[in-house]
Amino acid sequence: MSELQKKILLDLVVTPFTVIPGLLGGSLLLLSVAMGGSVAFLGFVCILLGFGSLCTNFVFNLTKISKKAAKEWHDQQQKKKDSDLDTLDRNLEDTRETSDENALRNLRALYSSFCGDFQNGRVSAHVPPAMLSQIDELFEQCIFHLRRSYEIYLQAQQVTGNLKKGLNKQRKELIAEVEKSVETLASVINEVRAMRMKSEKGQLSKLQRRLSSQLQVAKATEESVAALDDDVSVEEKYDEYLLDD
């Protein structure tokens, strides 16, 4: 069961109209041992009321409660994502250049603005879900590359010579790929915004192919980075290059 499904189930089960009668009924049933059958009957009625409220939630309020839970869950996830990206932004400020943090800020601004337009109905309803998924995936790929670029920056601070030059070169290539992706994303988003609600499918298909092409480049870069991670660690492979503490 996913975290969202658990939250929906919890919101359906745990409400004042289910919990309070249930607790009261359980307490009265315990007291009925000393106070008699009338208290037991009252406790049983309270438990039935709580169970009836629970059934009502599942039968009549499932859609309403699910939407509310989904929105709250999404807001929580968005806050966590924003917090993580704020941390990444601060980390990138520590590097000796501004291209990485500028790429991150431009990326966040584009993505946030597009999501807002989509939620408010300012994006053509004819935009296919696959294209929206590609925009989201390209955003995540760019974030991954920027995080990796910071890790490479930290590695480069620990070594000297050709290894340091190689790491710095790899970092610049990663950032350059992110900048290209941001440019593609900006271009596609602007064209999507400019479309009329009855846009031709051919235009959407063309934009989708551009996104797919850039996404393939981003994935290829990720594979090369993953291959690098599979190599022996910097400390083990290049001990002679490490700077003395």
FIKOLFI-393831 format. One line per field, with one value per residue (C-alpha): x, y, z. Coordinates in pm, whole numbers. Layout:
u	(X / ...) $
v	(Y / ...) $
w	(Z / ...) $
This chain:
u	(0 / 138 / 173 / -117 / -342 / -252 / -343 / -677 / -760 / -659 / -870 / -1168 / -1134 / -1013 / -1281 / -1457 / -1777 / -1602 / -1344 / -1548 / -1847 / -1610 / -1403 / -1712 / -1877 / -1569 / -1545 / -1912 / -1878 / -1592 / -1796 / -2097 / -1923 / -1978 / -2279 / -2513 / -2678 / -2820 / -2468 / -2362 / -2655 / -2561 / -2201 / -2313 / -2526 / -2226 / -2011 / -2285 / -2297 / -1921 / -1937 / -2229 / -2030 / -1736 / -1961 / -2107 / -1757 / -1673 / -2003 / -2085 / -1773 / -1498 / -1447 / -1454 / -1218 / -985 / -954 / -887 / -627 / -462 / -433 / -286 / -43 / 61 / 116 / 334 / 537 / 576 / 700 / 955 / 1066 / 1098 / 1300 / 1535 / 1577 / 1645 / 1923 / 2064 / 2052 / 2254 / 2505 / 2550 / 2615 / 2932 / 3085 / 3312 / 3070 / 2711 / 2600 / 2485 / 2271 / 2131 / 2031 / 1855 / 1667 / 1559 / 1450 / 1243 / 1082 / 983 / 850 / 658 / 501 / 398 / 243 / 48 / -80 / -183 / -368 / -551 / -659 / -440 / -278 / -452 / -660 / -531 / -180 / -132 / -51 / 267 / 396 / 322 / 505 / 806 / 820 / 816 / 1079 / 1308 / 1283 / 1383 / 1673 / 1806 / 1783 / 1971 / 2251 / 2281 / 2305 / 2569 / 2760 / 2782 / 2909 / 3177 / 3268 / 3325 / 3537 / 3745 / 3833 / 4006 / 4240 / 4499 / 4656 / 4492 / 4224 / 4107 / 4099 / 3903 / 3645 / 3604 / 3558 / 3294 / 3114 / 3108 / 2968 / 2688 / 2597 / 2606 / 2359 / 2129 / 2145 / 2048 / 1760 / 1640 / 1645 / 1444 / 1200 / 1152 / 1093 / 842 / 653 / 624 / 492 / 241 / 118 / 76 / -142 / -511 / -745 / -802 / -437 / -343 / -215 / 83 / 218 / 187 / 357 / 646 / 693 / 670 / 947 / 1170 / 1113 / 1178 / 1504 / 1629 / 1514 / 1716 / 2026 / 1962 / 1921 / 2240 / 2424 / 2275 / 2398 / 2751 / 2738 / 2610 / 2893 / 3139 / 2986 / 3048 / 3422 / 3654 / 3621 / 3845 / 4019 / 4107 / 4205 / 4394 / 4554 / 4869 / 4671 / 4489 / 4576 / 4728 / 4502) $
v	(0 / 342 / 631 / 809 / 504 / 472 / 837 / 799 / 491 / 667 / 973 / 747 / 555 / 821 / 1091 / 1241 / 1056 / 718 / 751 / 924 / 685 / 389 / 498 / 588 / 258 / 60 / 245 / 186 / -183 / -206 / -21 / -245 / -521 / -318 / -103 / -344 / -429 / -83 / 60 / -232 / -162 / 206 / 112 / -125 / 152 / 389 / 130 / 80 / 457 / 465 / 169 / 329 / 648 / 446 / 271 / 608 / 740 / 444 / 450 / 821 / 1023 / 816 / 1051 / 1370 / 1236 / 1084 / 1417 / 1604 / 1346 / 1349 / 1730 / 1728 / 1451 / 1638 / 1958 / 1769 / 1612 / 1949 / 2111 / 1832 / 1868 / 2245 / 2199 / 1954 / 2191 / 2483 / 2275 / 2198 / 2568 / 2656 / 2383 / 2511 / 2859 / 2717 / 2629 / 2869 / 2947 / 3061 / 2860 / 2566 / 2762 / 2979 / 2664 / 2532 / 2856 / 2887 / 2525 / 2566 / 2886 / 2724 / 2408 / 2585 / 2831 / 2555 / 2345 / 2650 / 2715 / 2352 / 2341 / 2666 / 2547 / 2785 / 2498 / 2338 / 2039 / 1863 / 1830 / 1450 / 1301 / 1148 / 1497 / 1618 / 1312 / 1395 / 1750 / 1613 / 1349 / 1602 / 1822 / 1532 / 1438 / 1793 / 1793 / 1462 / 1603 / 1916 / 1706 / 1491 / 1801 / 1914 / 1573 / 1594 / 1942 / 1803 / 1520 / 1765 / 1957 / 1647 / 1572 / 1740 / 1709 / 1539 / 1382 / 1723 / 1851 / 1546 / 1587 / 1957 / 1878 / 1620 / 1866 / 2133 / 1883 / 1790 / 2155 / 2222 / 1936 / 2083 / 2425 / 2273 / 2088 / 2408 / 2587 / 2306 / 2303 / 2680 / 2669 / 2382 / 2535 / 2872 / 2706 / 2500 / 2817 / 2989 / 2711 / 2760 / 2513 / 2351 / 2304 / 2070 / 1733 / 1765 / 2062 / 1878 / 1573 / 1789 / 1936 / 1592 / 1464 / 1753 / 1666 / 1298 / 1379 / 1592 / 1331 / 1063 / 1284 / 1334 / 960 / 886 / 1131 / 963 / 624 / 756 / 904 / 574 / 389 / 627 / 554 / 182 / 239 / 216 / 510 / 815 / 744 / 387 / 444 / 769 / 766 / 928 / 1232 / 1300 / 1618 / 1584 / 1693) $
w	(0 / -100 / 144 / -28 / 3 / 372 / 428 / 249 / 457 / 778 / 693 / 624 / 949 / 1192 / 1216 / 1521 / 1424 / 1418 / 1696 / 1969 / 1961 / 1940 / 2240 / 2439 / 2354 / 2452 / 2782 / 2861 / 2784 / 3033 / 3294 / 3232 / 3425 / 3741 / 3642 / 3474 / 3144 / 3064 / 3044 / 2823 / 2589 / 2569 / 2494 / 2221 / 2065 / 2065 / 1891 / 1631 / 1573 / 1517 / 1281 / 1095 / 1051 / 918 / 663 / 561 / 492 / 270 / 80 / 48 / 137 / -27 / -324 / -116 / 151 / -112 / -297 / 28 / 138 / -205 / -199 / 153 / 56 / -260 / -61 / 189 / -90 / -262 / 61 / 102 / -261 / -224 / 94 / -81 / -375 / -140 / 16 / -329 / -416 / -105 / -189 / -543 / -407 / -249 / -587 / -770 / -1052 / -1093 / -1397 / -1185 / -941 / -1223 / -1411 / -1100 / -1040 / -1403 / -1401 / -1084 / -1211 / -1543 / -1384 / -1108 / -1352 / -1593 / -1313 / -1198 / -1552 / -1590 / -1258 / -1339 / -1683 / -1882 / -2075 / -2370 / -2270 / -2581 / -2439 / -2407 / -2066 / -2211 / -2289 / -1937 / -1807 / -2026 / -1888 / -1534 / -1616 / -1783 / -1474 / -1248 / -1476 / -1459 / -1080 / -1069 / -1287 / -1073 / -756 / -921 / -1034 / -672 / -563 / -834 / -711 / -361 / -502 / -705 / -389 / -249 / -540 / -759 / -1103 / -1399 / -1184 / -1065 / -1423 / -1534 / -1261 / -1334 / -1705 / -1628 / -1402 / -1673 / -1922 / -1680 / -1624 / -1999 / -2056 / -1789 / -1953 / -2290 / -2125 / -1957 / -2293 / -2455 / -2166 / -2182 / -2558 / -2538 / -2245 / -2420 / -2736 / -2537 / -2365 / -2701 / -2841 / -2885 / -2720 / -3063 / -3146 / -3426 / -3314 / -3548 / -3355 / -3025 / -3173 / -3291 / -2944 / -2789 / -3019 / -2913 / -2550 / -2618 / -2793 / -2504 / -2256 / -2436 / -2411 / -2038 / -1983 / -2176 / -1953 / -1646 / -1766 / -1811 / -1461 / -1320 / -1494 / -1332 / -991 / -1046 / -1073 / -778 / -538 / -576 / -246 / -344 / -706 / -676 / -335 / -471 / -585 / -259 / -79 / 265 / 552) $
